[in-house]
Amino acid sequence: MITEVVNLIGSRLGADAEVRFLGDLAAGEFTIEPVMAGDWLRIAKLVSQYRDLPLGSVDASVVAAAERLDITEIATLDRRHFSIVRPDHTHSFELLP
């Protein structure tokens, strides 16, 4: 997932933003949440349920982790996918920024 984020930042915001993010990551400014063993079935269900979007495993893993951690706010540039998905723990996500 980190490589997906770094690629997105670099491609949309440029190398300077990518370097800043990597520095913040190294400094412990972000918590990295691993995909847990129990998340994989939920990820598969989400990918299947939203196959017409298509919702890929990266976005589905964000949804699964948010559900597990009871998180309702998602920071994303992908408003389309996250505004359509209906998580199990809340009616919808609050999308930031």
C-alpha positions as a printed NumPy array, in Angstrom:
array([[  0.   ,   0.   ,   0.   ],
       [  2.791,   2.424,   0.773],
       [  4.188,   1.953,  -2.721],
       [  0.738,   2.767,  -4.151],
       [  0.591,   5.975,  -2.074],
       [  4.136,   6.978,  -2.994],
       [  3.425,   6.359,  -6.673],
       [  0.246,   8.422,  -6.516],
       [  1.932,  11.31 ,  -4.685],
       [  4.874,  11.294,  -7.077],
       [  2.739,  11.144, -10.214],
       [  0.22 ,  13.793,  -9.112],
       [  2.235,  16.112,  -6.895],
       [  5.822,  15.58 ,  -8.028],
       [  9.105,  14.387,  -6.597],
       [  9.35 ,  17.054,  -3.88 ],
       [  6.03 ,  15.954,  -2.343],
       [  7.085,  12.313,  -2.646],
       [ 10.36 ,  13.015,  -0.816],
       [  8.51 ,  14.933,   1.924],
       [  6.088,  12.045,   2.389],
       [  8.921,   9.514,   2.597],
       [ 10.691,  11.695,   5.167],
       [  7.514,  11.978,   7.238],
       [  7.049,   8.221,   6.982],
       [ 10.611,   7.592,   8.164],
       [ 10.094,  10.05 ,  11.047],
       [  7.078,   8.092,  12.282],
       [  4.524,  10.758,  11.364],
       [  2.169,   8.097,   9.972],
       [  0.958,   4.83 ,  11.409],
       [  1.124,   1.98 ,   8.928],
       [ -1.762,  -0.406,   9.41 ],
       [ -1.073,  -3.889,   8.05 ],
       [ -3.661,  -5.994,   6.308],
       [ -4.642,  -8.595,   8.876],
       [ -5.359, -12.224,   8.018],
       [ -9.048, -11.701,   8.734],
       [ -9.233,  -8.775,   6.302],
       [ -8.625, -10.858,   3.17 ],
       [-12.113, -12.369,   3.012],
       [-13.676,  -8.927,   3.462],
       [-11.393,  -7.527,   0.747],
       [-12.454, -10.33 ,  -1.619],
       [-16.134,  -9.681,  -0.82 ],
       [-15.752,  -5.955,  -1.511],
       [-13.887,  -6.522,  -4.786],
       [-16.652,  -8.903,  -5.87 ],
       [-19.504,  -6.683,  -4.67 ],
       [-18.125,  -3.56 ,  -6.383],
       [-16.626,  -5.246,  -9.451],
       [-18.443,  -2.818, -11.758],
       [-16.51 ,   0.204, -10.408],
       [-14.054,  -1.666, -10.408],
       [-12.974,  -1.549,  -6.768],
       [ -9.498,  -3.038,  -6.582],
       [ -7.856,  -4.783,  -3.676],
       [ -5.952,  -1.655,  -2.593],
       [ -9.114,   0.394,  -2.058],
       [-10.915,  -2.622,  -0.605],
       [ -8.099,  -3.109,   1.909],
       [ -8.544,   0.501,   3.036],
       [-12.262,  -0.154,   3.557],
       [-11.581,  -3.403,   5.451],
       [ -9.041,  -1.728,   7.745],
       [-11.375,   1.238,   8.355],
       [-14.175,  -1.143,   9.297],
       [-11.925,  -3.126,  11.635],
       [-10.606,   0.031,  13.31 ],
       [-13.999,   1.815,  13.329],
       [-12.628,   4.692,  11.241],
       [-15.132,   6.824,   9.346],
       [-12.804,   9.43 ,   7.788],
       [-10.737,   8.534,   4.729],
       [ -8.068,  10.806,   3.236],
       [ -8.175,  10.113,  -0.479],
       [ -7.937,  11.593,  -3.929],
       [-10.197,   8.772,  -5.145],
       [-13.534,  10.255,  -4.176],
       [-15.423,   8.24 ,  -6.792],
       [-14.791,   4.818,  -5.28 ],
       [-14.98 ,   5.78 ,  -1.63 ],
       [-18.192,   7.769,  -2.093],
       [-19.948,   4.728,  -3.603],
       [-18.77 ,   2.007,  -1.189],
       [-21.058,   1.402,   1.796],
       [-18.957,   0.188,   4.72 ],
       [-20.398,  -2.164,   7.334],
       [-19.755,   0.127,  10.31 ],
       [-21.171,   3.455,   9.072],
       [-23.535,   4.729,   6.401],
       [-20.695,   6.301,   4.415],
       [-17.164,   7.568,   4.783],
       [-16.324,  11.205,   5.378],
       [-13.838,  11.939,   2.598],
       [-10.908,  14.254,   3.203],
       [ -9.715,  16.681,   1.897]])
